[in-house]
């Protein structure tokens, strides 16, 4: 399979020619990545809630809570363990 022209920097084929899932890098823990994705969605929803319902500020702040957990986890992980030297296979 060739690399789509819209994604030239992503590596789709493994060293053995197998197709790899670009969502799983193996460099960092997968649960941390999913919490960061959920946190990103929370940031977007929080901005929408703040715009649509100005009186619901507490709900908008609560939507950003997963992002704060994921960001602190990532900083702690990088400071203590660092990035894995080789990616784990998934």
C-alpha angles and dihedrals in degrees: 000000000000125000113263111246092236092060106042096152098053118095108223101168124064124223089266092051095256120138113253127206107245091209092068113062100164092216095102133022112284095224089058090053092051092049089052091050091050089047091052090053088048091054091053093046090046091055090049093048091048091051097042098038111025091179092059095072093134091056091050091051091049091055089062093054096093089053091054091050092049094046093050090047091051094049092048092046092051094045095047106030106011124205117322112260091227128023116250116239117247 
